[in-house]
Amino acid sequence: MAKTRQGGGGAPGSGVTVRPMRGDSAEIAAVVALIRGAFADYIDRLDPPPSAVRETAESITELLGRELGLVAEIGGSAVGCLFLQRRESGDIYVGRVAVAGAHRRGGVGRALMAAAEAEARRLGGRRLTLGVRLALDGNRRFFQSLGFAEGALHAHPGYDRPTWVEMTKAIG
Ligand SMILES: CC(C)(COP(=O)(O)OP(=O)(O)OC[C@H]1O[C@@H](n2cnc3c(N)ncnc32)[C@H](O)[C@@H]1OP(=O)(O)O)[C@@H](O)C(=O)NCCC(=O)NCCS
């Protein structure tokens, strides 16, 4: 995949490049720090707490063996990431979307999702799909602003009430 440059001239997302992860140890360490840092704020807000805060170099290396990872950079530093998984249904599942706290609301998430959509099309996917915690209104608005629609409600194992909502975007 070619590098994607989003925006320009000081617009949101300017200076952001998105590329596939290489998987070297420095990059893996940066991605682990990004994910753990991005989800740490939710530990006291979400029930159950997010499993993302338990990611390690080993778990991310393993994930990268099964899924495509994309990393967003500004000035050569990793500021965001996500993972894409092709499912048998033809859906492309997007997970571990994370933007460093200091870089939020600057278009990094939008740039990452645009690159994910381009990559999903290249993989022949028909829909992007992901799960969002019901309690995270801002995230629901983020994905809605990108054209995702809310679908079925789901509960984490052991919970008798819905805890997350499926969101999808047709790309066919
Ligand atoms: C969710 C997340 C990835 C968004 O990344 P971001 O770089 O801040 O998003 P962008 O700047 O590209 O936002 C694009 C648009 O989405 C919407 N949006 C983004 N975050 C939002 C929020 N918290 N509340 C309301 N709308 C939001 C806005 O319309 C925004 O455009 P604007 O800033 O011009 O108003 C980021 O907040 C994050 O990493 N959070 C912690 C980890 C996480 O929750 N991951 C997702 C799990 S489902």
Ligand as a Chemical Component Dictionary entry (heavy atoms), coordinates in Angstrom:
data_LIG
# 
_chem_comp.id                   LIG 
_chem_comp.type                 NON-POLYMER 
_chem_comp.pdbx_formal_charge   0 
_chem_comp.three_letter_code    LIG 
# 
loop_
_chem_comp_atom.comp_id 
_chem_comp_atom.atom_id 
_chem_comp_atom.alt_atom_id 
_chem_comp_atom.type_symbol 
_chem_comp_atom.charge 
_chem_comp_atom.model_Cartn_x 
_chem_comp_atom.model_Cartn_y 
_chem_comp_atom.model_Cartn_z 
_chem_comp_atom.pdbx_ordinal 
LIG C1  C1  C 0 -11.902 7.590  18.885 1  
LIG C2  C2  C 0 -10.564 8.147  18.379 2  
LIG C3  C3  C 0 -9.822  7.074  17.608 3  
LIG C4  C4  C 0 -10.841 9.359  17.445 4  
LIG O1  O1  O 0 -9.599  9.792  16.898 5  
LIG P1  P1  P 0 -9.324  11.356 16.547 6  
LIG O2  O2  O 0 -8.013  11.455 15.868 7  
LIG O3  O3  O 0 -9.506  12.169 17.776 8  
LIG O4  O4  O 0 -10.529 11.659 15.536 9  
LIG P2  P2  P 0 -10.597 12.827 14.428 10 
LIG O5  O5  O 0 -9.846  14.036 14.913 11 
LIG O6  O6  O 0 -10.173 12.279 13.123 12 
LIG O7  O7  O 0 -12.171 13.125 14.437 13 
LIG C5  C5  C 0 -12.931 13.181 13.254 14 
LIG C6  C6  C 0 -14.350 13.587 13.600 15 
LIG O8  O8  O 0 -14.988 12.574 14.373 16 
LIG C7  C7  C 0 -15.827 13.187 15.376 17 
LIG N1  N1  N 0 -15.273 12.895 16.719 18 
LIG C8  C8  C 0 -14.051 12.397 17.024 19 
LIG N2  N2  N 0 -13.905 12.231 18.352 20 
LIG C9  C9  C 0 -15.070 12.641 18.906 21 
LIG C10 C10 C 0 -15.554 12.738 20.242 22 
LIG N3  N3  N 0 -14.812 12.333 21.295 23 
LIG N4  N4  N 0 -16.798 13.213 20.437 24 
LIG C11 C11 C 0 -17.577 13.611 19.404 25 
LIG N5  N5  N 0 -17.174 13.541 18.094 26 
LIG C12 C12 C 0 -15.948 13.069 17.860 27 
LIG C13 C13 C 0 -15.818 14.677 15.077 28 
LIG O9  O9  O 0 -16.831 14.936 14.141 29 
LIG C14 C14 C 0 -14.451 14.839 14.444 30 
LIG O10 O10 O 0 -14.350 15.972 13.611 31 
LIG P3  P3  P 0 -14.065 17.423 14.297 32 
LIG O11 O11 O 0 -12.944 17.264 15.274 33 
LIG O12 O12 O 0 -13.711 18.273 13.111 34 
LIG O13 O13 O 0 -15.353 17.812 14.969 35 
LIG C15 C15 C 0 -9.702  8.666  19.578 36 
LIG O14 O14 O 0 -10.477 9.552  20.362 37 
LIG C16 C16 C 0 -9.134  7.576  20.462 38 
LIG O15 O15 O 0 -8.080  6.999  20.179 39 
LIG N6  N6  N 0 -9.817  7.275  21.604 40 
LIG C17 C17 C 0 -9.306  6.295  22.557 41 
LIG C18 C18 C 0 -9.349  4.860  22.017 42 
LIG C19 C19 C 0 -10.709 4.499  21.473 43 
LIG O16 O16 O 0 -11.748 4.819  22.060 44 
LIG N7  N7  N 0 -10.723 3.809  20.322 45 
LIG C20 C20 C 0 -11.930 3.420  19.621 46 
LIG C21 C21 C 0 -12.538 2.210  20.214 47 
LIG S1  S1  S 0 -14.100 1.843  19.417 48 
# 
loop_
_chem_comp_bond.comp_id 
_chem_comp_bond.atom_id_1 
_chem_comp_bond.atom_id_2 
_chem_comp_bond.value_order 
_chem_comp_bond.pdbx_ordinal 
LIG C1  C2  SING 1  
LIG C2  C3  SING 2  
LIG C2  C4  SING 3  
LIG C2  C15 SING 4  
LIG C4  O1  SING 5  
LIG O1  P1  SING 6  
LIG P1  O2  DOUB 7  
LIG P1  O3  SING 8  
LIG P1  O4  SING 9  
LIG O4  P2  SING 10 
LIG P2  O5  DOUB 11 
LIG P2  O6  SING 12 
LIG P2  O7  SING 13 
LIG O7  C5  SING 14 
LIG C5  C6  SING 15 
LIG C6  O8  SING 16 
LIG C6  C14 SING 17 
LIG O8  C7  SING 18 
LIG C7  N1  SING 19 
LIG C7  C13 SING 20 
LIG N1  C8  SING 21 
LIG N1  C12 SING 22 
LIG C8  N2  DOUB 23 
LIG N2  C9  SING 24 
LIG C9  C10 SING 25 
LIG C9  C12 DOUB 26 
LIG C10 N3  SING 27 
LIG C10 N4  DOUB 28 
LIG N4  C11 SING 29 
LIG C11 N5  DOUB 30 
LIG N5  C12 SING 31 
LIG C13 O9  SING 32 
LIG C13 C14 SING 33 
LIG C14 O10 SING 34 
LIG O10 P3  SING 35 
LIG P3  O11 DOUB 36 
LIG P3  O12 SING 37 
LIG P3  O13 SING 38 
LIG C15 O14 SING 39 
LIG C15 C16 SING 40 
LIG C16 O15 DOUB 41 
LIG C16 N6  SING 42 
LIG N6  C17 SING 43 
LIG C17 C18 SING 44 
LIG C18 C19 SING 45 
LIG C19 O16 DOUB 46 
LIG C19 N7  SING 47 
LIG N7  C20 SING 48 
LIG C20 C21 SING 49 
LIG C21 S1  SING 50 
# 
